Amino acid sequence: MLQKIHRTNAEWRSLLTPEQYHVLREKGTEAPFSCAWDKRGEGTYHCTGCDLPLFASQTKFESGTGWPSYFNPVEKENVEEISDTSHGMRRTEVVCGQCGSHLGHVFPDGPPPTGKRYCINSVSLTFRTHDE
């Protein structure tokens, strides 16, 4: 069971850049193809808000959407899926299971074995190689 993290807005603002705060705490979306990094190799993508491991590099794939995409989280409990009907659409929002930060959305059009596409804002993630 994950230990939930609760912070005030002021605490979040002191820990995150303005762009990170907008995406993680205000459910914003970065522009497509504006990825904040181009990390490759073996490693794990962690939540920028609390450092929880979210996605393994082996689950990353090129979706052509302009956002980093993964077909499975490291652990099911590390991400929460929430119904999102904002902007006149029906989607499933993905948030960090530990700190509740907005990560992106999950769609049912990913590759095997899950058929899921976790479409995640790059500013929501921090990459760590297995050596770190």
C-alpha positions as CSV (number, residue, x, y, z in Angstrom):
1,M,0.0,0.0,0.0
2,L,1.4,3.4,-1.0
3,Q,1.9,6.1,1.6
4,K,-0.1,9.1,0.2
5,I,1.7,12.4,0.0
6,H,-0.3,15.6,0.7
7,R,1.2,19.1,0.2
8,T,-0.3,22.6,0.1
9,N,-0.3,24.6,-3.1
10,A,2.5,26.7,-1.8
11,E,4.6,23.7,-1.1
12,W,4.0,22.3,-4.6
13,R,4.9,25.7,-6.1
14,S,8.2,25.8,-4.2
15,L,9.1,22.3,-5.5
16,L,8.0,22.5,-9.1
17,T,8.8,24.8,-12.0
18,P,5.8,26.8,-13.3
19,E,5.3,24.4,-16.2
20,Q,5.5,21.4,-13.9
21,Y,3.0,23.0,-11.5
22,H,0.6,23.7,-14.3
23,V,0.6,20.2,-15.6
24,L,0.9,18.2,-12.4
25,R,-1.3,20.3,-10.1
26,E,-3.6,22.1,-12.5
27,K,-4.1,19.2,-14.9
28,G,-2.5,21.1,-17.8
29,T,-1.1,19.5,-21.0
30,E,2.3,20.3,-22.6
31,A,2.3,20.9,-26.3
32,P,2.7,17.8,-28.4
33,F,6.3,17.1,-29.6
34,S,7.7,19.5,-27.0
35,C,9.1,16.7,-24.8
36,A,11.4,18.2,-22.1
37,W,14.0,15.4,-22.7
38,D,15.0,12.6,-25.0
39,K,16.0,9.9,-22.6
40,R,16.8,6.5,-24.0
41,G,18.3,3.4,-22.6
42,E,17.5,1.1,-19.7
43,G,15.9,2.8,-16.7
44,T,12.7,3.9,-15.0
45,Y,10.5,7.0,-15.4
46,H,9.6,8.5,-12.0
47,C,6.9,11.0,-10.9
48,T,8.4,14.5,-10.9
49,G,6.2,15.3,-7.9
50,C,7.2,12.6,-5.5
51,D,9.8,10.3,-7.3
52,L,7.6,7.2,-7.3
53,P,8.6,4.8,-10.1
54,L,5.9,4.8,-12.8
55,F,7.0,3.3,-16.1
56,A,10.0,1.1,-17.1
57,S,11.9,1.9,-20.3
58,Q,11.0,-1.5,-21.7
59,T,7.3,-0.4,-21.8
60,K,7.9,2.8,-23.7
61,F,6.9,2.9,-27.4
62,E,6.6,5.5,-30.2
63,S,3.0,6.3,-30.5
64,G,3.3,9.2,-33.0
65,T,1.2,11.4,-30.7
66,G,3.9,13.8,-29.6
67,W,3.9,12.6,-26.0
68,P,5.9,9.8,-24.3
69,S,3.8,6.6,-24.4
70,Y,4.0,3.4,-22.4
71,F,1.9,0.2,-22.4
72,N,2.1,-0.6,-18.7
73,P,3.0,1.0,-15.4
74,V,5.7,-0.5,-13.2
75,E,3.1,-1.4,-10.6
76,K,-0.7,-1.1,-11.1
77,E,-1.1,0.8,-7.8
78,N,1.5,3.4,-8.8
79,V,-1.0,5.0,-11.2
80,E,-4.7,5.7,-10.6
81,E,-7.2,6.0,-13.5
82,I,-10.0,8.5,-13.1
83,S,-12.9,9.2,-15.4
84,D,-12.4,12.6,-17.2
85,T,-15.2,14.3,-19.0
86,S,-13.6,17.7,-19.4
87,H,-13.4,19.5,-22.7
88,G,-16.5,17.7,-24.0
89,M,-14.6,14.4,-24.2
90,R,-14.7,11.0,-22.4
91,R,-11.2,10.0,-21.4
92,T,-9.4,8.3,-18.6
93,E,-7.0,10.6,-16.6
94,V,-3.9,9.0,-15.1
95,V,-2.6,10.4,-11.8
96,C,0.3,9.4,-9.6
97,G,-0.9,6.8,-7.0
98,Q,1.2,8.4,-4.3
99,C,0.9,12.2,-4.7
100,G,-2.1,12.5,-7.0
101,S,-0.2,14.6,-9.6
102,H,-1.7,14.7,-13.1
103,L,0.4,12.6,-15.5
104,G,-1.7,12.4,-18.7
105,H,-4.4,10.0,-20.0
106,V,-4.7,6.3,-20.9
107,F,-6.3,5.1,-24.1
108,P,-7.3,1.6,-25.4
109,D,-5.2,1.8,-28.6
110,G,-1.8,0.7,-27.4
111,P,0.3,-2.3,-28.4
112,P,0.3,-5.8,-27.0
113,P,0.4,-7.2,-24.4
114,T,-1.9,-4.7,-22.7
115,G,-3.5,-2.8,-25.6
116,K,-3.2,0.4,-23.5
117,R,-1.4,3.6,-24.4
118,Y,-0.5,5.7,-21.3
119,C,0.0,9.1,-22.9
120,I,2.1,11.0,-20.4
121,N,3.3,14.6,-20.2
122,S,7.1,14.6,-20.2
123,V,7.3,17.3,-17.4
124,S,5.5,14.8,-15.2
125,L,8.4,12.4,-15.4
126,T,12.0,12.2,-14.3
127,F,14.2,9.5,-16.0
128,R,16.7,7.4,-13.9
129,T,19.0,4.9,-15.5
130,H,19.4,1.6,-13.6
131,D,22.9,2.8,-12.6
132,E,21.5,5.8,-10.7
